[in-house]
Amino acid sequence: MTDKIHQFLRRTSWFTDRLTLAKFRNGLSAGFSYLLRRPYSSPYPLALKVDISPVCNLKCPVCVHAAPDGNALLEKQDFAVHRMSVEQFRSIVDQVRGKVSALSLYYLGDPYAHPKVDEMCGIARDANLNVHLSTNFSFRFTDERIRRIVDSGVSHLTVCVDGFSQETYSRTRINGRLDFVLSNLERVCKRRNELNRQF
């Protein structure tokens, strides 16, 4: 039971951390619109998902980044050229500042494939927004890069670990390195604890 309470509180903090009266009012209005099943809604969402880049370093079999295998639609996609600029991101943040509680900076791609993700996290955090990233974390990060990640402003980090050995992990995370993931996680946790941060 204690674990369930902890999980609930951890997730609700995504919306309650840095809560302001304006965000609370917007959330209340969004909740009423949802409960009343209004076809049009004027409030902003509680959380906004922004795909800063569809690029990924892996080719997982259940993902759009898997080998096309004759799929004409996938073969035509050039993910490498699509990447949100810092200026575009700043414009979005300026529009939702003070209304939205959190930003998720991922969808099709891995956010750490974007070279400016740390700067974007900082922009969002400076705008009083919680920032959520979900990543395979299979990158060869230096200690300096780990420090930048923890200091960037990201408040919630989800890391996908799909096995406890390289053999099982690589069945799902094609081209991924479990040793990179575990090393990165260990160093992120160490840095977070050194700074005495909850998130």
Buried (B, 14 or more C-beta within 10 A) or exposed (E): EEEEEEEEEEEEBBBBBBBEEEBEEBBEBBEEBEEEEEEEEEBBBBBBEBBBBBBBBBEBEEBBBBEEEEEEEBEEBEBEEBBBEEEEBBEBBEEBBBBBBBBBBBEBBBBBBBEBBBBBBBBBBEBBBBBBBBBBBBBEBEEEBBBBBBBBBBBBBEBBBBBEEEEEBBEBBBEBBBEBBBBBBEBBEEBBEEEEEEE
